[in-house]
Amino acid sequence: MPSLHTALLQSSGRPGDVAHNLRILHDAAREAAATGAGLLVCPELFLTGYAIGDGVRRLAEPADGESARAVARTAAEYGIAVLYGYPERGGADDPDGAVYNAAQLIGPDGGRLANYRKTHLFGCFEREWFTPGDQPVVQAELSGARIGVLICYDVEFPENVRAHALAGTDLLLVPTAQMHPFQFVAESVIPVRAFENQMYVAYVNRVGQEGEFEFVGLSTLAGPDGVVRTRAGRTEQLVRADVDLAFLKESRADNPYLHDRRPELYGPLT
C-alpha cells in the first residue's frame, strides 16, 4: 500500500495580506514537492490571518473565488495537494451575510476535492464573526487515502473524531490556531485522538503573536499507534512525515477499539 508524504506548513503569514500569504503557500508547495510530498497542509485562516477583526468579512471569498483559483494553479504547477484555511463567504443558499471559518482541499491537478466549515466555534471572537457549519464529516480520496477535515477546536470534541473514524478516515487534517496556554492539545490530545480512533492526524498551527493571541506552534503529525511522526517547534517551519497506509492497516487489525464498541450503551451521551 502507498505512503503519502505530507508536509505541514507552520506559519502565520502576514495577517490581512492575502497576496503575501499566497506567495508563502506557493513557495512552501514548491519546497514540499521537491522533497516528494504529495500533500501540503496550512494552518487555520492562513490566507487572511486570524486576529483581523472586521477584516474577516472584508477578505472573505466564496469557495471558488480568486484565492481558490490561485491555490489551484500552485497545486497543479507542483503536482501537490494543498489544504488551506480561509474565511468563506456563503452562497445564495446561506443566511444573509454568513461567513464560515473554512478549510479547502485542492487536488494535485488543481481540482477542488473538499470544503469544510468549522462546526464548533471557539470563544467570543469566532462567534462574533463566523457562522458555524453543520456538516460534521467531510472527506475526499487522495493517493489511496481517505482524507477528512476538521478545524482546531473541532478536534477537541471526541465525538467529531470518532465520527470520522466510523466513516473510514485514514488521515485527518486539522488546520488550527492553537494559542497559549493550550499547547497540551498538540502535545497530548492529538496523539491520543490518533490512537483511540486508529488514524493519522495532522495538526497544523499558526505561530507567534497576533493581536491578543500568542500561537504556540508545535504542529504535529501523529500515527495510529499514538507516536508522533513529526513535530515543529515554536518558529515558522515546514516539517514532513509519511502517512504509511500499510502500517495503518496493520494497526487497525491489532487495535480493537472500533470493533469492541457497544453503541447501544451510548444513547444517553446525546
C-alpha positions as CSV (number, residue, x, y, z in Angstrom):
1,M,0.0,0.0,0.0
2,P,1.3,3.5,-0.7
3,S,2.5,6.1,1.7
4,L,1.5,9.8,1.4
5,H,4.5,12.1,2.2
6,T,2.8,15.0,4.0
7,A,4.2,18.5,4.7
8,L,3.0,20.7,7.5
9,L,3.4,24.5,7.0
10,Q,3.7,26.2,10.4
11,S,3.3,29.9,9.6
12,S,1.1,32.8,10.4
13,G,2.0,34.6,7.2
14,R,1.2,38.3,7.2
15,P,-2.2,38.9,8.7
16,G,-4.5,40.9,6.4
17,D,-2.3,40.4,3.3
18,V,-3.8,37.6,1.2
19,A,-1.4,38.2,-1.8
20,H,1.6,37.8,0.5
21,N,0.2,34.6,2.1
22,L,-0.4,33.1,-1.3
23,R,3.2,33.6,-2.1
24,I,4.2,31.9,1.1
25,L,2.0,29.0,0.2
26,H,3.4,28.9,-3.3
27,D,7.0,28.7,-2.0
28,A,6.1,26.0,0.6
29,A,4.4,23.9,-2.1
30,R,7.5,24.1,-4.3
31,E,9.7,23.1,-1.4
32,A,7.4,20.3,-0.2
33,A,7.0,18.9,-3.7
34,A,10.8,18.9,-4.2
35,T,11.1,16.6,-1.3
36,G,8.5,14.2,-2.6
37,A,5.5,15.4,-0.6
38,G,2.1,14.8,-2.1
39,L,0.2,16.9,0.3
40,L,0.8,20.4,1.9
41,V,-1.3,21.4,4.9
42,C,-1.6,25.0,6.0
43,P,-3.0,26.5,9.3
44,E,-6.4,27.8,10.1
45,L,-7.4,31.0,8.3
46,F,-3.9,31.0,6.7
47,L,-4.9,33.1,3.7
48,T,-6.1,36.1,5.7
49,G,-4.8,35.8,9.2
50,Y,-6.8,35.0,12.4
51,A,-6.9,38.1,14.6
52,I,-8.0,40.6,11.9
53,G,-11.4,41.8,13.3
54,D,-13.7,43.1,10.6
55,G,-11.1,42.1,8.0
56,V,-12.7,38.7,8.3
57,R,-15.8,39.9,6.4
58,R,-13.9,42.2,4.1
59,L,-11.5,39.4,2.9
60,A,-13.9,36.5,2.9
61,E,-14.3,34.8,-0.5
62,P,-16.5,32.1,-1.9
63,A,-15.1,28.6,-2.1
64,D,-14.5,29.0,-5.8
65,G,-13.1,32.6,-5.5
66,E,-9.9,34.2,-6.7
67,S,-7.8,32.8,-4.0
68,A,-9.1,29.3,-4.6
69,R,-8.1,29.6,-8.2
70,A,-4.6,30.9,-7.2
71,V,-4.1,27.9,-4.9
72,A,-5.3,25.6,-7.6
73,R,-2.7,27.0,-10.0
74,T,0.0,26.4,-7.4
75,A,-1.2,22.8,-6.7
76,A,-1.2,22.0,-10.4
77,E,2.2,23.6,-11.1
78,Y,3.9,21.4,-8.5
79,G,1.6,18.3,-8.6
80,I,0.8,18.6,-4.9
81,A,-2.5,18.6,-3.0
82,V,-3.0,21.6,-0.7
83,L,-5.3,22.1,2.3
84,Y,-5.6,25.7,3.4
85,G,-7.8,27.7,5.8
86,Y,-9.7,30.8,4.8
87,P,-12.9,32.8,5.6
88,E,-15.6,31.5,3.2
89,R,-18.4,33.8,2.1
90,G,-21.6,31.9,1.9
91,G,-23.5,31.4,-1.3
92,A,-27.1,32.2,-2.3
93,D,-28.5,29.4,-0.1
94,D,-26.7,30.6,3.0
95,P,-28.1,33.1,5.6
96,D,-27.6,36.7,4.6
97,G,-24.0,37.8,5.4
98,A,-22.9,34.3,6.5
99,V,-19.1,33.9,6.7
100,Y,-17.7,30.5,7.7
101,N,-14.3,29.5,9.1
102,A,-13.4,27.1,6.4
103,A,-10.7,24.8,5.0
104,Q,-10.5,23.7,1.4
105,L,-8.6,20.8,-0.1
106,I,-7.3,21.2,-3.6
107,G,-6.0,18.2,-5.5
108,P,-2.6,17.8,-7.3
109,D,-4.3,18.6,-10.6
110,G,-5.8,21.8,-9.3
111,G,-9.3,20.4,-8.8
112,R,-11.4,21.2,-5.7
113,L,-11.7,18.0,-3.6
114,A,-13.4,19.1,-0.4
115,N,-14.5,22.2,1.5
116,Y,-15.2,22.1,5.3
117,R,-16.8,24.7,7.6
118,K,-15.8,24.7,11.2
119,T,-18.7,23.3,13.3
120,H,-17.5,24.3,16.8
121,L,-16.6,27.9,17.1
122,F,-14.1,28.9,19.9
123,G,-14.6,32.0,22.1
124,C,-16.3,35.3,21.6
125,F,-14.1,36.3,18.7
126,E,-15.1,33.4,16.4
127,R,-18.8,33.6,17.4
128,E,-18.8,37.3,16.6
129,W,-17.5,36.9,13.0
130,F,-18.5,33.4,11.9
131,T,-21.5,31.2,11.3
132,P,-20.9,27.5,12.4
133,G,-21.0,24.8,9.8
134,D,-23.4,21.9,10.1
135,Q,-21.7,19.0,8.2
136,P,-19.6,17.0,10.7
137,V,-17.8,14.7,8.3
138,V,-16.2,15.9,5.1
139,Q,-13.9,13.6,3.2
140,A,-12.0,13.2,-0.1
141,E,-9.9,10.5,-1.7
142,L,-6.2,11.3,-2.3
143,S,-3.4,8.9,-3.3
144,G,-5.2,5.9,-1.9
145,A,-6.0,7.5,1.4
146,R,-9.4,8.7,2.7
147,I,-8.8,12.3,3.9
148,G,-11.0,14.0,6.5
149,V,-11.0,17.6,7.6
150,L,-11.7,19.3,11.0
151,I,-10.6,22.8,12.2
152,C,-8.9,23.5,15.5
153,Y,-11.4,23.4,18.4
154,D,-13.4,20.7,16.5
155,V,-10.8,18.0,17.2
156,E,-11.1,18.6,21.0
157,F,-14.6,17.0,20.8
158,P,-14.0,13.3,20.8
159,E,-17.4,12.7,19.1
160,N,-16.1,14.6,16.0
161,V,-13.0,12.4,15.6
162,R,-14.9,9.2,16.3
163,A,-17.4,10.2,13.6
164,H,-14.5,10.3,11.1
165,A,-13.2,7.0,12.4
166,L,-16.5,5.3,11.8
167,A,-16.6,6.9,8.3
168,G,-13.3,5.4,7.4
169,T,-11.0,8.5,7.6
170,D,-7.3,7.5,7.2
171,L,-5.7,10.9,7.6
172,L,-7.5,13.7,9.5
173,L,-6.3,17.2,8.6
174,V,-6.7,19.8,11.3
175,P,-5.6,23.3,10.4
176,T,-5.5,25.2,13.7
177,A,-4.9,28.4,15.5
178,Q,-3.8,27.0,18.9
179,M,-2.9,29.6,21.4
180,H,-1.2,29.8,24.8
181,P,-1.9,28.2,27.3
182,F,-3.5,25.3,25.4
183,Q,-0.3,23.7,24.0
184,F,-1.2,20.4,25.7
185,V,-3.6,19.8,22.8
186,A,-0.7,19.4,20.4
187,E,1.4,17.6,22.9
188,S,-1.1,15.2,24.4
189,V,-4.6,15.3,22.9
190,I,-3.6,14.9,19.2
191,P,-1.6,11.6,19.7
192,V,-4.4,10.2,21.9
193,R,-7.0,11.1,19.2
194,A,-4.9,9.3,16.6
195,F,-4.5,6.2,18.8
196,E,-8.1,5.9,20.0
197,N,-9.5,6.3,16.5
198,Q,-6.8,4.4,14.6
199,M,-5.9,7.1,12.1
200,Y,-3.2,9.6,11.3
201,V,-3.9,13.2,12.5
202,A,-2.1,16.2,11.0
203,Y,-2.5,19.2,13.3
204,V,-1.0,22.4,11.7
205,N,-0.7,25.5,13.7
206,R,0.0,29.2,13.5
207,V,2.9,30.6,15.4
208,G,3.9,33.8,17.2
209,Q,2.0,36.9,18.4
210,E,-1.1,38.0,16.5
211,G,-3.2,40.7,18.2
212,E,-4.2,39.4,21.6
213,F,-3.3,35.8,20.8
214,E,0.0,34.0,21.1
215,F,0.1,31.0,18.9
216,V,2.2,28.2,20.2
217,G,3.3,26.3,17.0
218,L,4.0,22.6,17.8
219,S,2.4,21.4,14.6
220,T,2.1,17.7,14.8
221,L,1.6,14.6,12.7
222,A,0.7,11.6,14.9
223,G,0.1,8.0,13.9
224,P,-2.5,5.4,14.9
225,D,0.0,4.0,17.4
226,G,-0.1,7.4,19.2
227,V,3.5,8.1,18.2
228,V,4.4,11.5,16.8
229,R,6.0,11.2,13.4
230,T,7.0,14.9,13.3
231,R,6.5,18.0,15.4
232,A,7.5,21.5,14.7
233,G,8.9,23.9,17.4
234,R,7.9,27.5,18.1
235,T,9.1,29.1,14.9
236,E,8.0,29.2,11.3
237,Q,8.8,25.8,9.8
238,L,7.9,23.3,7.1
239,V,8.1,19.8,8.6
240,R,7.3,16.5,6.9
241,A,6.4,12.9,7.6
242,D,5.0,9.8,5.9
243,V,1.4,8.6,6.3
244,D,2.0,4.9,5.9
245,L,-1.2,3.2,4.8
246,A,0.2,-0.3,5.2
247,F,1.1,0.4,8.8
248,L,-2.4,1.9,9.3
249,K,-4.0,-1.3,8.1
250,E,-1.8,-3.4,10.4
251,S,-2.5,-1.1,13.4
252,R,-6.3,-1.3,12.8
253,A,-6.1,-5.1,12.7
254,D,-4.2,-5.1,16.1
255,N,-6.2,-2.5,17.9
256,P,-9.9,-3.5,18.7
257,Y,-11.3,-0.1,19.8
258,L,-13.7,0.3,16.9
259,H,-14.7,-3.3,16.8
260,D,-15.3,-3.5,20.6
261,R,-17.6,-0.5,20.8
262,R,-21.1,-1.0,22.2
263,P,-23.2,1.8,20.6
264,E,-26.4,0.6,22.3
265,L,-24.9,1.9,25.6
266,Y,-24.1,5.3,24.3
267,G,-27.5,6.8,23.6
268,P,-27.6,8.9,26.9
269,L,-24.5,10.8,25.7
270,T,-26.5,12.6,23.1
